[in-house]
Structures are given as C-alpha cells and as structure tokens.
Amino acid sequence: MSTASPAELELAQLLIESLNLEDIQASEIDPEAPLFNDGLGLDSIDALELSLAIGKRYGFQLRSDNEENRRIFASLRALSAHVQANKTL
C-alpha cells in the first residue's frame, strides 16, 4: 500500500463524507487501489454523488459524458491528480 499525499487524504475524506462510508478512515484508502468493483466497490450512483461533492468543494464540474471518466475515476490517486489540475477554489 502506498502512502497518500495530503491532497489525496483530503479527497478521501470528502469521498467518505459524501458517500457516508462510516466504517473506513481516509488513511485506510490505498491511493492506487481501484475505486470501483474490486477496490472500494463504488458504483455509478456513488460516482455521481462524488462528482457533485467535488464540484461544490473544488469549483469545477466532472461531466458524466467525459470519455476520460474511466481514467479519472480509476483510483484515488488518479482522481486527486485530476482535481488538483482542474480546481478553481
């Protein structure tokens, strides 16, 4: 398990809060593990909730029709890199 950066930990905390994942700590989320299926087991509704929370927190929209979504949501690390590159707040 690799160590999460401060930005990844902040995003992990947002993920936990927005999806009501009460049984997990931000530091327990492996930044390189998949967010969907075998990893955290998130689904498309979770992705929508997380996208809305990211939009509110960081000031940009993640679009559902973006063909890069599979790459963007591949892991906490990939999502955090996308957020850091696009945030406006």
Secondary structure as the mmCIF struct_conf table of DSSP 4:
data_model
#
loop_
_struct_conf.conf_type_id
_struct_conf.id
_struct_conf.beg_label_comp_id
_struct_conf.beg_label_asym_id
_struct_conf.beg_label_seq_id
_struct_conf.end_label_comp_id
_struct_conf.end_label_asym_id
_struct_conf.end_label_seq_id
HELX_LH_PP_P HELX_LH_PP_P1 SER A 2 SER A 5
HELX_RH_AL_P HELX_RH_AL_P1 PRO A 6 LEU A 19
TURN_TY1_P TURN_TY1_P1 ASN A 20 ASN A 20
TURN_TY1_P TURN_TY1_P2 GLU A 22 ASP A 23
HELX_RH_3T_P HELX_RH_3T_P1 ALA A 26 GLU A 28
BEND BEND1 ILE A 29 ILE A 29
TURN_TY1_P TURN_TY1_P3 PRO A 31 GLU A 32
BEND BEND2 ALA A 33 ALA A 33
STRN STRN1 PRO A 34 PRO A 34
BEND BEND3 LEU A 35 LEU A 35
STRN STRN2 PHE A 36 PHE A 36
TURN_TY1_P TURN_TY1_P4 ASN A 37 ASP A 38
BEND BEND4 GLY A 39 LEU A 40
STRN STRN3 LEU A 42 LEU A 42
HELX_RH_AL_P HELX_RH_AL_P2 SER A 44 TYR A 58
BEND BEND5 GLY A 59 GLY A 59
HELX_LH_PP_P HELX_LH_PP_P2 GLN A 61 ARG A 63
TURN_TY1_P TURN_TY1_P5 SER A 64 ASP A 65
TURN_TY1_P TURN_TY1_P6 GLU A 67 GLU A 68
HELX_RH_AL_P HELX_RH_AL_P3 ASN A 69 ILE A 72
TURN_TY1_P TURN_TY1_P7 PHE A 73 PHE A 73
BEND BEND6 ALA A 74 ALA A 74
STRN STRN4 SER A 75 SER A 75
HELX_RH_AL_P HELX_RH_AL_P4 LEU A 76 ASN A 86
#
